[in-house]
Amino acid sequence: MRIRALSDVDVAEVVQLIRESFDPGLLRYMIYGQRGAGEYLRSLIGGSGHQTVTVTAGGQVVAYSDFHVGQSEAHLNYLCVARDARRRGLARAHLENFVTEHPRAARISLDVFEHNAPAIELYRR
């Protein structure tokens, strides 16, 4: 598996991953549900943010992350991993990849739903 930048060929798989990863009742409050996930993802490609996917050797997208990048800080907008690929360190790898590629980001902020215990545990580590 490898982490690489989001590209147009990934959009359909990332849309599906987002739909599977977030509670449908909450999705409408998230930017992906408000504007349309595919349209939003395409608008990010080539921009100033940091959007990456983890792709298997067979080309399947199994994780996605989206960071907004500022001068000395960043915000993690979304991080999701396919159910069958969880507990393999992919979320952590996306965080480490971002930190490696953006060493001037002295601070990373994020929002997390209070009932999302696995994410809270990851971010605390």
C-alpha positions in Angstrom: 0.0 0.0 0.0 1.1 3.5 -0.6 0.0 7.0 0.2 -0.2 9.5 -2.7 -2.0 12.7 -3.6 -5.7 12.6 -4.4 -6.4 12.6 -8.2 -9.4 12.8 -10.3 -9.4 9.0 -10.9 -9.9 8.5 -7.1 -13.0 10.7 -6.7 -15.6 8.0 -7.1 -13.9 5.6 -4.7 -13.3 8.4 -2.1 -17.0 9.4 -2.4 -18.0 5.9 -1.6 -15.5 5.7 1.3 -16.9 8.9 2.8 -20.4 7.6 2.6 -19.4 4.4 4.3 -17.3 6.1 7.0 -19.7 8.7 8.3 -23.1 8.4 9.9 -25.7 9.2 7.2 -27.6 11.5 9.6 -24.4 13.6 10.1 -23.3 13.6 6.5 -25.7 16.4 5.5 -24.0 18.7 8.1 -20.5 18.0 6.6 -19.3 19.9 3.6 -19.2 16.6 1.6 -22.9 16.2 2.0 -23.9 19.8 1.5 -22.2 20.5 -1.8 -21.9 17.0 -3.2 -18.8 15.0 -2.3 -17.6 14.5 -5.9 -17.8 18.2 -6.8 -16.1 19.1 -3.6 -13.3 16.6 -4.0 -12.6 17.7 -7.6 -12.4 21.4 -6.4 -9.6 20.4 -4.0 -7.3 18.7 -6.5 -4.3 20.9 -7.3 -5.2 23.4 -4.6 -3.3 24.6 -1.5 -4.5 21.8 0.8 -3.1 18.4 1.4 -5.4 15.6 0.3 -4.1 12.1 0.1 -5.3 8.5 -0.4 -3.9 5.1 0.5 -4.0 2.8 -2.5 -3.6 -0.9 -2.4 -1.3 -2.8 -4.9 -4.5 -3.5 -6.8 -5.3 0.2 -7.1 -8.2 0.3 -4.5 -8.5 3.4 -2.4 -8.7 2.3 1.3 -8.0 5.6 3.1 -8.4 9.3 2.6 -7.3 12.4 4.4 -7.9 16.1 3.8 -5.9 18.8 5.6 -6.2 22.6 5.2 -2.7 24.1 5.3 -1.9 27.5 6.7 1.4 29.3 7.2 2.4 27.6 10.5 -0.7 25.6 11.3 -3.1 23.1 9.7 -6.5 21.7 10.2 -7.5 18.1 9.7 -10.8 18.3 7.9 -11.4 14.5 7.3 -9.7 11.2 7.8 -11.4 8.0 6.9 -10.3 4.4 6.5 -12.4 1.6 4.8 -13.9 -0.8 7.4 -11.9 -3.8 6.2 -8.6 -1.9 6.3 -8.9 -0.5 9.8 -6.5 -1.3 12.7 -3.6 -1.5 10.2 -2.0 1.9 11.0 -3.4 3.7 7.9 -4.8 6.7 9.8 -1.6 7.1 11.7 0.4 6.8 8.4 -1.7 9.7 6.9 -1.0 11.9 9.9 2.7 11.1 9.8 2.8 11.7 6.1 1.3 15.1 6.6 3.7 16.0 9.3 6.7 14.9 7.2 5.6 16.9 4.2 4.6 20.0 6.2 7.2 20.4 8.9 6.4 24.1 9.3 2.9 23.2 10.6 3.7 23.7 14.3 0.0 23.0 15.2 -2.7 20.8 13.8 -6.3 21.3 14.9 -9.2 19.0 14.3 -12.8 18.3 15.2 -14.1 14.9 16.1 -17.5 13.6 17.1 -17.6 12.8 20.8 -18.9 9.3 20.2 -16.0 8.4 17.9 -13.8 6.7 20.5 -11.4 5.0 18.0 -10.6 8.5 16.4 -10.2 10.1 19.8 -7.8 7.4 20.9 -5.8 7.8 17.7 -5.5 11.6 18.0 -4.5 11.4 21.7 -1.6 9.1 20.8 
